[in-house]
């Protein structure tokens, strides 16, 4: 659970009783759906695109829910962190003094959307290894032998190195191009191919910080049998069976596999997740049946468009479920995986003299 929260400190006008009830439901769901954190045995890693974190005026109640969710993991890759880090700092304060984060600079340019990528981690479980950098693709040489700069990814992926127990690993998080609303949008497929190929090569290099790599984030992939997914696995990355059968991660109709977690373990071949899941927090907070409870916070926008036209009942439902509450929590669900990090028995078996 978060280190500290005080419902009496909610801003005037917010509803402490409603927040308490939401936290009770959410904590029960997390106890049921997420494995308990351990001191040494297993590592809980998550990826979550938290819509415009630092760029939206969320209720303080929402911050409590987000912190409660984050507290159940050891390492979380967060996409869509904005330039203003106040919201991320507020979450870290709720989580406790042992939590840290590392972030990228803000991505320039219209397509970059003014975003950062971040890793939020529990120092009781992980040691930051000092490796951190945004991925810049190397120059390319064409058929004529001419070298030219590579076309860089719109939002540069973020690579970092961590250690937990017996397990050292690099982790790279991405927020790839959305582009056209099409499963095989060529620029998106090319981004997946470029970053997967580059990172796979990194693990083979002499002097690599680690030969184990976790690649995760918002890939904007539609289906696991599409060309973008194929480009990822063609580079050698494995998406475990425990992940391929999970629910889709976009809210609303839950129609797309936007978020993914893939592995390329060269020092820990055969290492597989012990558990995995997608957390639908809307089962507990900002539920579909709570639209009326949040009508005061939504105000006239619930019942009327900006041009003053009255919304139908169906439109009010859509506004709440796919719009307003997504700006309180996110338009993405959280994906997580549990990995073993304690390998003492395997090490000793490999070193023991036969009896």
C-alpha positions as CSV (number, residue, x, y, z in Angstrom):
1,X,0.0,0.0,0.0
2,X,1.1,3.6,-0.4
3,X,3.3,4.9,2.5
4,X,0.9,7.6,3.4
5,X,-2.4,9.2,2.5
6,X,-4.7,11.3,4.6
7,X,-8.3,11.6,3.3
8,X,-8.8,14.6,5.5
9,X,-6.3,16.4,3.2
10,X,-8.4,16.0,0.1
11,X,-9.1,19.4,-1.5
12,X,-12.3,21.2,-0.6
13,X,-15.2,19.9,-2.6
14,X,-13.8,16.3,-3.0
15,X,-15.6,13.4,-1.3
16,X,-13.5,11.6,1.3
17,X,-16.1,8.9,1.9
18,X,-16.4,8.1,-1.8
19,X,-12.6,7.9,-2.0
20,X,-12.4,5.6,1.0
21,X,-15.0,3.3,-0.5
22,X,-13.1,3.2,-3.8
23,X,-9.9,2.4,-2.1
24,X,-11.5,-0.4,-0.2
25,X,-12.8,-2.0,-3.5
26,X,-9.5,-1.4,-5.3
27,X,-7.3,-2.8,-2.5
28,X,-9.5,-6.0,-2.5
29,X,-9.2,-6.3,-6.3
30,X,-5.4,-5.8,-6.1
31,X,-5.1,-8.4,-3.3
32,X,-7.0,-10.8,-5.5
33,X,-5.5,-10.1,-8.9
34,X,-1.8,-9.2,-8.2
35,X,0.7,-11.5,-6.5
36,X,2.0,-10.2,-3.1
37,X,5.4,-8.4,-3.3
38,X,8.3,-10.4,-1.9
39,X,11.6,-9.3,-0.4
40,X,13.9,-11.4,-2.6
41,X,12.1,-14.1,-4.6
42,X,10.1,-12.5,-7.4
43,X,10.1,-9.2,-9.3
44,X,6.8,-7.5,-10.3
45,X,7.2,-5.4,-13.4
46,X,4.5,-3.3,-15.0
47,X,3.9,-1.0,-18.0
48,X,1.3,1.7,-17.9
49,X,0.5,4.5,-20.3
50,X,-1.0,6.9,-17.8
51,X,-2.8,9.4,-20.0
52,X,-1.0,12.8,-20.0
53,X,0.4,12.4,-16.5
54,X,1.2,16.0,-15.5
55,X,-0.9,17.5,-18.3
56,X,-4.4,16.9,-16.9
57,X,-6.3,18.3,-13.9
58,X,-7.1,15.1,-12.1
59,X,-9.0,14.8,-8.9
60,X,-6.8,14.1,-5.9
61,X,-9.0,11.0,-5.4
62,X,-7.6,9.7,-8.7
63,X,-4.0,10.2,-7.5
64,X,-4.8,8.0,-4.5
65,X,-6.1,5.2,-6.8
66,X,-3.1,5.5,-9.1
67,X,-0.6,5.4,-6.2
68,X,-2.4,2.4,-4.7
69,X,-2.0,0.5,-8.0
70,X,1.6,1.5,-8.5
71,X,2.5,0.4,-4.9
72,X,1.8,-3.2,-5.7
73,X,4.7,-3.4,-8.2
74,X,8.5,-3.1,-7.9
75,X,9.2,-1.4,-11.3
76,X,6.8,0.4,-13.5
77,X,7.5,1.8,-17.0
78,X,5.3,4.8,-17.4
79,X,4.5,6.4,-20.8
80,X,3.0,9.9,-21.4
81,X,4.7,11.7,-18.6
82,X,4.5,15.4,-19.4
83,X,7.1,18.2,-18.9
84,X,5.7,19.2,-15.5
85,X,6.8,16.5,-13.1
86,X,4.7,17.6,-10.2
87,X,2.1,14.8,-10.7
88,X,4.9,12.2,-10.7
89,X,6.5,13.8,-7.7
90,X,3.1,13.7,-5.9
91,X,2.8,10.0,-6.6
92,X,6.3,9.3,-5.4
93,X,5.5,11.2,-2.2
94,X,2.4,9.0,-1.6
95,X,4.4,5.8,-2.3
96,X,7.1,6.6,0.3
97,X,10.7,7.7,0.6
98,X,12.2,4.5,-0.8
99,X,10.7,5.1,-4.2
100,X,12.7,6.7,-7.0
101,X,12.3,7.5,-10.7
102,X,14.4,8.2,-13.7
103,X,12.9,10.1,-16.7
104,X,13.9,11.2,-20.2
105,X,14.0,14.7,-21.4
106,X,10.8,16.0,-23.1
107,X,10.5,14.9,-26.7
108,X,10.5,17.9,-29.0
109,X,8.3,18.2,-32.1
110,X,4.6,17.9,-32.7
111,X,4.6,14.2,-33.1
112,X,6.6,13.8,-29.9
113,X,3.6,15.4,-28.0
114,X,5.8,16.9,-25.3
115,X,6.2,13.6,-23.6
116,X,8.7,11.9,-21.3
117,X,9.2,8.2,-20.5
118,X,9.8,7.2,-16.9
119,X,10.8,4.3,-14.7
120,X,9.4,4.4,-11.2
121,X,11.0,1.8,-8.9
122,X,11.1,0.6,-5.3
123,X,14.7,0.8,-4.0
124,X,14.0,-1.9,-1.4
125,X,13.8,-4.3,-4.3
126,X,15.9,-2.9,-7.1
127,X,19.2,-1.2,-7.5
128,X,19.6,1.2,-10.4
129,X,22.7,0.2,-12.2
130,X,23.7,3.6,-13.6
131,X,22.8,2.8,-17.2
132,X,20.2,5.2,-18.6
133,X,19.9,6.7,-22.1
134,X,17.5,7.5,-24.9
135,X,18.1,5.2,-27.9
136,X,19.5,6.9,-31.0
137,X,19.6,4.6,-34.0
138,X,23.0,4.4,-35.8
139,X,23.7,5.7,-39.3
140,X,22.7,3.5,-42.2
141,X,24.7,2.6,-45.3
142,X,22.8,2.3,-48.6
143,X,23.4,0.0,-51.5
144,X,25.8,2.5,-53.1
145,X,27.9,2.5,-49.9
146,X,26.8,6.0,-48.9
147,X,26.3,6.5,-45.1
148,X,23.4,8.7,-44.0
149,X,21.7,9.4,-40.6
150,X,19.0,7.0,-39.7
151,X,15.4,8.1,-39.4
152,X,15.0,8.4,-35.7
153,X,11.9,7.2,-33.8
154,X,9.4,9.9,-33.0
155,X,9.7,9.3,-29.3
156,X,13.1,7.9,-28.5
157,X,12.9,4.7,-26.4
158,X,14.4,4.8,-22.9
159,X,17.0,2.2,-21.9
160,X,18.1,1.6,-18.3
161,X,19.9,-1.0,-16.3
162,X,18.7,-2.5,-13.0
163,X,19.6,-5.4,-10.6
164,X,17.2,-7.3,-8.4
165,X,18.5,-10.3,-6.4
166,X,20.4,-12.6,-8.7
167,X,19.0,-10.9,-11.8
168,X,20.6,-8.1,-13.7
169,X,18.8,-6.8,-16.8
170,X,18.4,-3.9,-19.2
171,X,14.9,-2.6,-19.7
172,X,13.7,-0.5,-22.6
173,X,10.3,1.3,-22.7
174,X,8.7,2.7,-25.8
175,X,5.8,4.8,-26.9
176,X,5.7,4.1,-30.6
177,X,4.0,6.0,-33.4
178,X,0.2,5.8,-33.5
179,X,-0.1,7.2,-37.0
180,X,-3.1,6.0,-39.1
181,X,-5.8,3.9,-37.5
182,X,-4.7,0.7,-39.2
183,X,-3.2,-2.5,-37.9
184,X,-0.4,-2.6,-40.5
185,X,0.5,1.1,-40.7
186,X,3.9,0.9,-42.3
187,X,5.7,3.7,-40.3
188,X,4.6,2.0,-37.0
189,X,5.8,-1.4,-38.2
190,X,9.1,0.1,-39.3
191,X,9.5,1.6,-35.8
192,X,9.0,-1.8,-34.2
193,X,11.4,-3.4,-36.6
194,X,14.1,-0.8,-36.0
195,X,14.0,-0.7,-32.2
196,X,13.7,-4.5,-31.8
197,X,16.6,-5.1,-34.2
198,X,18.8,-2.5,-32.5
199,X,18.2,-3.6,-29.0
200,X,18.6,-7.3,-29.8
201,X,22.0,-6.4,-31.2
202,X,22.9,-4.5,-28.1
203,X,22.6,-7.7,-26.0
204,X,25.2,-9.4,-28.2
205,X,27.8,-6.7,-28.0
206,X,31.0,-7.1,-26.1
207,X,30.8,-5.0,-23.0
208,X,27.0,-5.0,-22.9
209,X,25.7,-3.8,-19.6
210,X,23.6,-6.9,-19.4
211,X,22.7,-9.7,-21.9
212,X,19.1,-9.8,-20.5
213,X,16.6,-7.4,-21.8
214,X,12.9,-6.5,-21.2
215,X,11.2,-4.5,-23.9
216,X,7.8,-3.1,-22.9
217,X,5.5,-0.2,-23.3
218,X,2.9,1.2,-25.7
219,X,3.6,-0.4,-29.1
220,X,0.2,0.6,-30.5
221,X,0.0,-2.9,-31.9
222,X,-3.5,-4.0,-32.9
223,X,-3.3,-7.8,-33.0
224,X,-0.7,-10.4,-32.0
225,X,-0.7,-11.9,-35.5
226,X,-0.2,-8.6,-37.3
227,X,3.0,-7.3,-39.0
228,X,4.1,-5.1,-36.1
229,X,4.0,-8.0,-33.7
230,X,5.9,-10.2,-36.3
231,X,8.6,-7.5,-36.6
232,X,9.1,-7.7,-32.8
233,X,9.4,-11.5,-32.6
234,X,11.5,-11.7,-35.8
235,X,14.3,-9.8,-33.9
236,X,14.4,-12.6,-31.3
237,X,12.1,-11.2,-28.7
238,X,9.7,-13.6,-27.0
239,X,6.3,-12.8,-25.8
240,X,5.4,-15.5,-23.3
241,X,2.2,-17.6,-23.7
242,X,1.2,-16.1,-20.3
243,X,1.0,-12.7,-22.0
244,X,-0.4,-13.5,-25.4
245,X,-3.7,-14.7,-24.0
246,X,-4.3,-11.7,-21.8
247,X,-7.1,-9.2,-22.3
248,X,-6.5,-6.2,-24.6
249,X,-5.3,-3.1,-22.9
250,X,-7.2,-0.2,-24.4
251,X,-10.4,0.8,-22.6
252,X,-13.8,1.1,-24.2
253,X,-14.3,-1.9,-26.4
254,X,-10.9,-3.4,-25.4
255,X,-10.2,-4.1,-29.0
256,X,-6.4,-3.7,-29.3
257,X,-3.2,-5.1,-27.9
258,X,-1.6,-1.7,-27.6
259,X,0.7,-2.6,-24.7
260,X,3.2,-5.4,-24.6
261,X,6.0,-7.0,-22.6
262,X,8.7,-8.9,-24.5
263,X,11.8,-10.7,-23.3
264,X,15.3,-11.4,-24.7
265,X,17.3,-13.3,-22.0
266,X,20.7,-14.5,-23.1
267,X,22.2,-15.1,-19.6
268,X,18.9,-16.5,-18.3
269,X,17.7,-18.6,-21.1
270,X,14.5,-20.4,-20.3
271,X,13.5,-17.8,-17.7
272,X,9.7,-17.4,-17.9
273,X,7.1,-15.4,-16.1
274,X,5.6,-17.0,-13.1
275,X,2.4,-14.9,-13.5
276,X,1.1,-12.1,-15.7
277,X,-2.0,-10.1,-16.1
278,X,-3.9,-7.0,-17.3
279,X,-5.4,-5.0,-14.5
280,X,-8.8,-3.5,-15.3
281,X,-9.0,-1.0,-12.4
282,X,-12.4,0.2,-13.6
283,X,-13.9,-2.9,-12.0
284,X,-13.3,-1.1,-8.7
285,X,-13.0,2.7,-9.3
286,X,-14.9,5.0,-11.6
287,X,-17.1,2.1,-12.4
288,X,-19.8,2.3,-15.1
289,X,-22.5,2.4,-12.4
290,X,-20.9,5.5,-10.8
291,X,-21.7,8.0,-13.5
292,X,-24.3,9.7,-11.4
293,X,-21.9,9.9,-8.4
294,X,-19.4,11.9,-10.5
295,X,-22.0,14.2,-12.2
296,X,-21.0,17.2,-10.0
297,X,-17.4,16.8,-11.0
298,X,-18.2,16.5,-14.7
299,X,-20.6,19.4,-14.6
300,X,-22.5,20.6,-17.7
301,X,-20.1,18.6,-20.0
302,X,-21.9,15.4,-19.0
303,X,-25.2,16.5,-20.4
304,X,-24.3,19.0,-23.1
305,X,-21.7,19.3,-25.9
306,X,-19.4,22.4,-26.1
307,X,-21.8,23.7,-28.7
308,X,-24.7,23.4,-26.3
309,X,-26.5,20.4,-27.8
310,X,-28.0,18.0,-25.2
311,X,-26.3,14.7,-25.1
312,X,-28.4,11.5,-25.5
313,X,-28.2,8.9,-22.7
314,X,-25.9,6.9,-24.9
315,X,-23.6,9.9,-25.4
316,X,-23.5,10.6,-21.7
317,X,-22.4,7.0,-21.1
318,X,-19.7,7.3,-23.7
319,X,-18.5,10.7,-22.4
320,X,-18.1,9.3,-18.9
321,X,-16.7,5.8,-19.7
322,X,-14.4,6.6,-22.6
323,X,-13.6,10.3,-22.0
324,X,-13.9,11.8,-18.5
325,X,-12.8,8.8,-16.4
326,X,-10.0,8.1,-18.8
327,X,-8.7,11.5,-18.0
328,X,-8.9,10.7,-14.3
329,X,-7.1,7.3,-14.6
330,X,-6.0,6.4,-18.1
331,X,-7.3,5.2,-21.5
332,X,-4.9,2.2,-21.1
333,X,-5.1,-0.6,-18.7
334,X,-2.0,-1.7,-16.8
335,X,-0.1,-4.8,-18.0
336,X,2.2,-6.7,-15.5
337,X,4.4,-9.7,-15.2
338,X,6.1,-11.5,-12.4
339,X,9.6,-12.9,-12.9
340,X,11.8,-15.0,-10.6
341,X,15.0,-13.3,-9.4
342,X,16.4,-15.8,-6.9
343,X,18.7,-18.4,-8.5
344,X,20.8,-19.5,-5.5
345,X,19.8,-23.2,-5.9
346,X,20.6,-23.3,-9.6
347,X,24.0,-21.6,-8.9
348,X,25.0,-24.0,-6.2
349,X,23.9,-27.1,-8.2
350,X,26.1,-25.9,-11.0
351,X,29.1,-25.6,-8.6
352,X,28.6,-28.6,-6.4
353,X,31.0,-31.6,-6.5
354,X,29.2,-34.9,-7.0
355,X,28.7,-36.8,-3.8
